[in-house]
Amino acid sequence: MAHAIRFHETGGPEVLRLESVTVGDPGPGQVRVRHEAVGLNFADTYFRTGLYPAPLPAGLGVEAAGVVEAAGPGVTHLRPGDRVTYTGSPLGAYSTARVMDAGPLIKLPDGIDCETAAAMTMRGLTAAYLLRRIHPLKPGDTILLHAAAGGVGLIVCQWAKLLGLTVIGTVSTEEKAALARAHGCDHTVLYRKEDVAARVRELTGGEGVPLVLDSIGKDTVAGSMASLRRRGLLVCFGTASGVPPLDAMQLALHGSLFVTRPALADYIADPAERDALAGELFGHVTAGRIRIRIDQRYALTDAVAAHRALESGLTTGSSVLIP
């Protein structure tokens, strides 16, 4: 028997339940993985609340790292004892063990432990496609990054410096501002006290930025658009404050802007592209060029408390659940 966090109805953190589950042997193309760490992501709350629909009852979580215990027929790239990480559907990562398709699993290099992997696979691959696939950035460019002290934000700040970019990051507190700057953010803006767009214009000589990376959504979209230069790109890659209302006419009025709402799944669907992005990420982490900060660790049994903390907006860096 294994244990898993499941929910039978959508709602607040209190709907999460710890249940005993049966984990059988892997079938063709599958493996059984014993989890050593599970990634805690804001997107998990979208499934729990029903913003992202899922058939009920359902497991939760899309990211974890652990050890392969058994491999089914046809699995040739993994064997028992291999350490692996993954991110993506189906739900069920909030568990001590599970059987799953072997295809999405990424073998870990020796220099990355399972806690670090669970804390960075989704966030790191998100940072990878945001900076390496979504816009032709060049050294000297300035970008605006919301939630600069969050899990994705801290990785983006560090990676952006490796690419020669200047980062303007929004944060909610002075403590988070200091954290973002310590990870390479050049300028921080306290979005609850300052006019973000006005500050961006001041820092860019009135021009604005070519790219805004916005994981907040409804509360920040107006400031994001006002921060872009003519024909700039707004990347809405998260909706922490809700889905932003987008009026196509506003894109024209703000300078013929572009907007995209990307999903990580579409940037790692091709195994070759996924492995290329993961290779870049793992290379930077093992070389110490990008540091993965785990600021919150919770027992799997404390998933309710973990979700409450996540939604409070007070967490920094990455969070993991320990089975």
ABEGO torsion letter per residue (X at the ends): XBBBBBBABBEBAAABBBBBBBBBBBBBGBBBBBBABBBBBAAAAAAAAGABBBBOBBBBEABBBBBBABBBBGBAABBBGBBBBBBEOBBGABBABBBBBAAABBBBBAABBAAAAAAAAAAAAAAAAAAAAABBBBBGBBBBBBGAABAAAAAAAAAAAAAGBBBBBBBABAAAAAAAAAAGBABBBBAAABBAAAAAAAAAGGAEBABBBBAAEAAAAAAAAAABBBGBBBBBABBAAEBBBBBAAAAAAAGGBBBBBBBAAAAAABAAAAAAAAAAAAAAAAAGABBBBBABBBBAAAAAAAAAAAAAGABBEBBBBBX
